[in-house]
């Protein structure tokens, strides 16, 4: 199923297990792993560990904070 409403999510483009993926991070700190076309991909989520996904989310949050602080 394609994720329809991403208005309240930050979407991270990344690779999981070498496969292009997207992670939608919602305001309540939950996330959805999607394939590169935006379809929910539990099979892809199983190829990565929770700590790998959390590290990508943390890195994205730090980069967004840096951009906000520098005004870029």
C-alpha distances in whole Angstrom, upper triangle without the diagonal:
4,6,9,12,14,17,18,17,19,17,18,18,20,20,19,21,22,19,17,15,14,15,14,17,17,21,21,21,18,15,12,12,10,11,13,11,9,6,6,9,11,13,14,15,17,19,20,22,22,25,24,21,23,26,23,22,26,27,25,26,30,29,28,31,34,32,33,36,38,36,34
4,6,9,11,14,16,14,16,14,16,16,18,18,18,21,21,18,16,13,12,13,12,15,16,19,20,20,17,14,11,11,8,9,11,8,6,4,6,9,12,14,14,15,18,19,20,23,22,25,23,20,22,24,22,21,25,25,23,24,28,27,25,29,31,29,30,33,35,33,31
4,6,7,11,12,11,13,11,14,15,17,18,18,21,22,19,16,13,11,11,9,12,12,16,17,17,14,12,9,10,8,10,12,10,6,6,6,10,13,15,15,15,18,20,20,22,21,23,22,18,20,22,20,18,22,23,20,21,25,24,23,26,28,27,27,31,32,30,29
4,6,9,11,11,14,13,16,17,19,21,22,25,25,22,19,16,14,14,11,14,13,16,18,18,16,14,12,13,12,14,14,12,9,9,10,14,16,19,19,19,22,24,24,25,24,26,25,21,23,25,22,21,24,25,22,23,26,25,23,26,29,27,27,31,32,30,28
4,6,8,8,11,11,15,17,20,22,23,26,26,23,21,17,14,14,10,12,11,13,15,16,15,13,12,14,13,16,16,14,11,12,12,16,18,21,20,20,23,25,24,26,24,26,25,21,22,24,22,19,22,23,20,21,24,24,21,24,26,25,24,28,29,27,26
4,6,5,8,8,12,14,17,19,20,24,24,21,18,15,12,11,7,9,8,11,13,14,13,11,11,12,12,14,14,13,10,12,12,15,18,20,19,18,22,23,22,23,21,23,22,18,19,21,18,16,19,20,16,17,20,20,17,20,23,21,21,24,26,24,23
4,6,8,10,13,16,19,22,23,27,27,25,21,18,15,14,10,11,9,10,13,15,14,14,14,16,15,18,18,17,14,16,16,19,21,24,23,22,25,27,25,26,24,25,24,21,21,23,20,17,20,21,17,17,20,20,17,19,22,20,19,23,24,22,21
4,7,10,13,16,19,22,23,26,27,25,22,19,15,13,9,8,6,7,10,11,12,11,13,15,16,19,19,18,15,17,16,19,21,24,22,21,24,26,24,24,22,23,23,19,19,21,18,15,17,19,16,15,18,18,15,17,20,19,18,21,23,22,21
4,6,9,13,15,18,19,23,23,21,19,15,11,9,6,5,4,7,10,10,10,9,10,12,13,16,16,16,13,15,14,17,18,21,19,17,21,22,21,21,19,20,19,15,15,17,15,12,14,16,13,12,16,16,13,16,19,18,17,20,22,21,20
4,6,10,13,16,17,21,21,19,17,14,10,8,6,5,7,8,11,10,11,9,11,12,13,15,15,16,13,15,15,17,18,21,19,17,21,21,19,20,18,18,17,14,14,15,12,9,12,13,9,9,13,12,10,13,15,14,14,18,19,18,17
4,7,10,13,14,18,18,16,13,10,6,6,4,6,9,12,14,12,12,9,9,10,10,12,11,12,10,13,13,14,16,18,16,15,19,19,17,18,17,18,16,13,13,14,11,10,13,13,9,11,14,13,12,15,17,16,17,20,21,20,18
4,6,10,11,15,15,14,11,8,5,5,6,8,11,14,16,13,13,10,10,10,10,11,10,13,11,14,14,14,16,18,15,14,17,17,15,16,15,16,13,10,12,12,8,8,11,10,7,10,12,11,11,14,16,15,17,20,20,20,18
4,7,10,13,12,11,8,6,5,7,9,11,15,17,19,17,16,13,12,10,10,10,8,11,10,13,14,14,16,17,13,14,17,16,15,17,17,17,14,12,14,13,10,10,13,12,10,13,15,13,14,17,18,17,19,22,22,22,19
4,7,10,9,8,6,5,6,8,11,13,17,19,21,18,17,14,13,10,10,10,9,12,12,14,15,14,15,16,12,12,15,13,12,14,15,15,11,10,12,11,8,10,13,11,10,14,15,14,15,18,19,19,21,23,24,24,21
4,6,5,5,4,5,8,10,13,15,19,22,23,20,19,15,14,11,11,10,9,13,13,15,15,13,14,14,10,11,13,11,10,13,14,14,11,10,13,12,10,12,15,14,13,17,18,17,19,22,22,22,25,27,27,28,25
4,5,5,7,6,9,10,14,15,19,22,22,19,17,14,13,9,10,10,11,14,14,15,14,11,12,11,7,8,10,7,6,9,11,12,8,8,12,12,10,12,15,14,15,18,19,19,20,23,24,24,27,29,29,30,28
4,6,9,9,12,14,17,19,22,26,26,22,21,17,16,13,13,12,13,17,17,17,16,13,13,11,8,9,10,6,6,10,13,13,10,11,14,14,13,16,18,17,18,21,22,22,24,26,27,27,30,32,32,33,31
4,7,9,12,14,18,20,24,27,27,24,23,19,18,14,14,12,12,16,17,17,17,14,16,14,10,12,13,10,10,13,16,16,12,13,17,16,14,17,19,18,18,22,23,22,24,26,27,27,29,31,31,32,29
4,6,10,12,16,19,22,25,26,23,21,18,16,12,11,8,9,12,13,14,14,11,13,11,8,11,12,9,10,14,16,17,14,13,17,17,14,17,20,18,18,21,23,22,23,26,27,27,29,32,32,32,29
4,7,10,14,16,20,23,24,22,20,16,14,11,9,7,6,9,11,12,13,11,14,13,10,12,14,12,12,16,17,18,14,13,17,16,13,15,18,17,16,19,21,20,21,24,25,24,26,29,29,29,26
4,7,10,13,16,20,21,18,16,13,11,7,6,5,5,8,8,10,10,9,11,11,8,9,12,11,11,14,15,16,13,11,14,15,11,13,16,16,14,17,20,18,19,22,23,23,25,27,28,28,25
4,6,10,13,16,18,15,14,10,8,6,5,6,6,8,7,9,9,9,12,13,10,10,14,14,13,15,15,16,13,11,13,14,11,11,14,14,12,15,17,16,16,20,21,20,22,25,26,25,23
4,6,10,13,14,12,10,7,6,5,6,9,10,11,9,11,9,10,11,13,11,9,13,14,12,13,12,14,12,8,10,12,9,8,12,12,10,12,16,15,15,18,20,20,21,24,25,25,23
4,6,10,11,10,8,5,5,7,8,11,12,12,9,11,10,11,13,16,14,12,16,17,15,16,14,16,15,11,12,14,11,9,13,14,11,12,16,16,15,17,20,19,20,23,24,24,22
4,7,8,6,6,4,7,9,11,14,15,16,13,14,13,14,15,18,16,14,17,18,16,16,13,15,14,11,10,13,11,8,11,12,10,10,14,14,13,15,18,18,18,21,23,22,21
4,5,5,5,6,8,11,13,17,18,18,15,16,14,16,17,20,18,16,19,21,19,19,16,17,17,14,13,16,14,11,13,16,13,12,16,17,15,16,20,20,19,22,24,23,23
4,5,7,9,12,15,17,20,21,22,18,20,18,20,20,24,22,19,23,24,22,21,18,19,20,16,15,17,16,12,14,16,14,12,16,17,15,15,19,19,18,20,23,22,22
4,6,9,12,15,18,21,23,23,20,20,18,20,19,23,22,19,21,24,21,20,17,18,19,16,14,17,17,13,14,18,16,14,17,19,17,18,21,22,21,23,26,25,26
4,7,10,13,16,20,21,22,19,19,17,18,18,21,19,16,19,21,18,17,13,14,15,12,10,13,13,10,11,14,13,11,15,17,15,16,20,20,20,22,25,25,24
4,7,10,13,17,19,20,16,17,14,15,14,17,16,13,16,18,16,15,12,14,15,11,10,14,13,10,13,16,15,14,17,19,18,19,22,23,22,25,27,27,27
4,7,10,13,15,16,13,13,11,12,11,15,13,10,14,15,13,13,11,13,13,9,9,13,11,9,12,15,13,13,17,18,17,19,22,22,22,25,27,27,26
4,6,10,12,13,10,10,7,8,8,12,11,8,12,14,13,14,12,14,14,10,12,15,13,11,15,17,15,16,19,20,19,21,24,24,24,27,29,29,27
4,7,10,11,9,8,6,6,7,9,7,6,10,11,10,12,11,14,12,9,12,14,12,11,15,16,15,17,20,20,19,22,24,24,25,28,29,29,27
4,7,7,5,5,4,5,8,9,8,8,12,12,12,15,15,17,15,12,15,17,14,14,18,18,16,18,22,21,21,24,26,25,26,29,30,30,27
4,5,5,5,7,6,9,10,7,9,12,12,13,16,17,19,16,14,17,18,15,16,20,20,18,21,23,22,22,26,27,26,28,31,31,31,28
4,6,8,10,9,13,13,11,13,16,15,15,19,19,21,18,15,19,19,16,17,20,19,17,20,23,21,21,25,26,24,26,29,30,29,26
4,6,9,10,14,14,13,15,18,18,18,21,22,24,21,18,21,22,19,19,23,22,20,22,25,23,23,27,28,26,28,31,31,30,28
4,6,9,12,14,12,13,17,17,17,20,20,22,20,17,19,21,17,17,21,21,18,20,23,22,21,25,26,25,26,30,30,29,27
4,6,10,11,11,12,15,16,17,19,19,22,20,17,20,22,19,19,22,23,21,23,26,25,24,27,29,28,29,33,33,32,30
4,6,9,9,9,12,14,15,17,16,19,18,15,18,20,18,17,21,22,20,22,25,25,24,27,29,28,29,32,34,33,31
4,5,5,6,9,10,12,14,15,18,16,13,17,19,17,17,21,21,20,22,25,25,25,28,30,29,30,33,35,34,32
4,5,5,6,9,10,12,12,16,15,13,16,18,17,17,21,22,21,23,26,26,26,29,31,31,32,35,36,36,34
4,5,5,7,10,12,13,17,15,14,17,19,18,19,22,23,23,25,27,27,28,31,32,32,34,36,38,38,36
4,5,5,7,10,12,15,12,11,15,16,15,16,19,20,19,22,24,24,25,28,29,29,31,33,34,35,32
4,5,6,8,8,12,10,8,12,14,13,14,17,18,18,20,22,23,23,26,27,28,29,32,33,33,31
4,5,7,9,12,11,11,14,16,15,16,19,20,21,23,25,26,26,29,30,31,32,35,36,37,35
4,7,10,12,10,10,14,15,14,16,19,19,20,22,24,25,26,28,30,30,32,34,35,36,34
4,7,8,6,7,10,11,11,13,15,16,17,19,21,22,23,25,26,27,29,31,32,33,31
4,5,5,6,9,10,11,13,14,16,17,19,20,22,23,25,26,28,29,31,32,33,32
4,5,5,6,9,10,11,12,14,15,16,18,20,21,22,24,26,27,28,30,31,30
4,5,5,6,9,10,10,12,14,15,16,18,20,21,22,24,25,27,28,30,29
4,5,5,6,9,10,11,13,14,15,17,19,20,21,23,24,26,27,29,27
4,5,5,6,9,10,11,12,14,16,17,19,20,21,23,25,26,27,26
4,5,5,6,9,10,10,12,14,15,16,18,20,21,22,24,26,25
4,5,5,6,9,10,11,12,14,15,16,18,20,21,23,24,23
4,5,5,6,9,10,11,12,14,15,17,18,20,21,22,21
4,6,5,6,9,10,11,12,14,15,16,18,20,21,20
4,5,5,6,9,10,11,12,14,15,16,18,20,19
4,5,5,6,9,10,11,12,14,15,17,18,17
4,5,5,6,9,10,11,12,14,15,16,15
4,5,5,6,9,10,11,12,14,15,15
4,5,5,6,9,10,10,12,14,14
4,5,5,6,9,10,11,12,11
4,5,5,6,9,10,10,10
4,5,5,6,9,10,10
4,5,5,6,8,9
4,6,5,6,5
4,6,5,6
4,6,8
4,6
4
